[in-house]
Amino acid sequence: MDLADVVTGLLDTVPVVIGTDPLPDLYPTPVAALLQRAHHQLLTGGWCKDALVDEDGARCMLGAIRIQARGDSGLEADAAAVLLDAIRRMFGDVDSVPSFNDAHGSARVPLRMVDQAAHLADARGL
């Protein structure tokens, strides 16, 4: 196989520098956009368990939502409620977002759930 047969257009080779510009909201609704920012926060700033923020600045799911809500407690509560609903849809009866977060040993599942919650909030128009 010749690479020229596979690559047919220009490639975007501009490097992405994480942390220099805020992530643009891909979702038009506030709760979905908040969850998207929280997901990005976890990807770039790190995920932790057993604390809202650990000594290295990594955050749990709720900690990422809280920092990205920027003091809007109503928006934070709405995002946490959608996240808990998304978790319960996938995993059944879960007590809370923090208990779900702390039950995992890696970021893979918590990050996936925050992303899925953003999709759910968008589908609900939240």
N, C-alpha and C positions, 0 to 999 in steps of 0.2 A: 504494500500500500504506500502510495506517495502522499506525503503530508499536504502537498498542493491540492490533492483531491478532497481533502477533508476541510482545510481552512479556506473559506471562500470569501471572507470579508476582513476588514480591518479589525484588529484587536485593540481593546482599550488597555493601554499600558501605563496609564497614569496611576502612580502609587496612591493608595489610600492610607492616610495617616490618622489612626484612631485617636480620638481625644482632642483634635484641634478644632473641629466644627461639630455642633450638635447634630444628631441624627434627625433628618427631616421626617416629620410625621407622614407615614405612608397611609394611615387610616384617617378618614375625615371626621370621625367621631371622637369625643374626648376620652372616654374610657378605653377604647381600642388603641388610641394613640399613646395613652399612658402605659398600657401593658406592653406595647411595642418598645417604648423607651426603656421600660424596666427590663425587658428581655435583652436589649442592647447593653444596658448597664451591667447585667450579669455576665454577658459575653466578654465585655471589655474590662470590667472592673473586678471580676471574679465572683464566685459563689462560695457561700459558707453555710454551715449549719450550727445550731445551738447558740446563735447570737444574731441580732439585727445587722451588726457590722463587726467584723473581726479586727484583730490588731493590724492586719495588712490592708484593711479598707474593703475587703470583699464583703458582699452583702447576701443575706438570705432573700428568698422570694419577696417577703413582706418588706424587708429593708429596701430592696430595689424599688418597689412600688412607692414606698414612703418618700424616698429621696426624689423620685421623679414626679410625684404629686406636687412638690414644691409648696407644701403647707396647706393645700386644699384638702381638708379632712373628708369632705363629702365625696370628692373624686377618688380619694384613696380608698374609702370604704366601698364605693361602687366597684372599683377595680378588684379589690380583695374578694368581694362577693361573687363576681363573675369568675375569678380564678378558682375559688372554692367549688363553684358549680361545675366548672370544666374538670376539675380533679375528681369530683364525685361521679361525673358521667363516665369517667374512665376506670376509676378504682373503687367505686362503691362508697360506703359510709366512712367518711374521713372526718375527724373531729374539727380540724382547723387547718389553715394554710401553714402555720408554723409547725404543727405536728407532722404534716405531710413532708415539709421541707426537711425537718430534722431526722426523718426516717430513712433518708437516702445517704449513701456514702459518696456519691459523685453528683456532679451538676447535670448530667445528661437528662434525666427524667424531669427534674424541676424546671430546667430551661425549656424543655419541650412543652411542658404544661403552661408556662407563661405565654409562649408563642401561640398555643392552641386557644388560650383564653382571649388573646387579642383577636384571633379570628372569630371566636364566639361573640365577643362584644361587638365587633363590626357587623356580624350577621344580625344581631339584635338591634342595631342602630344606636348603640350606647357609646 
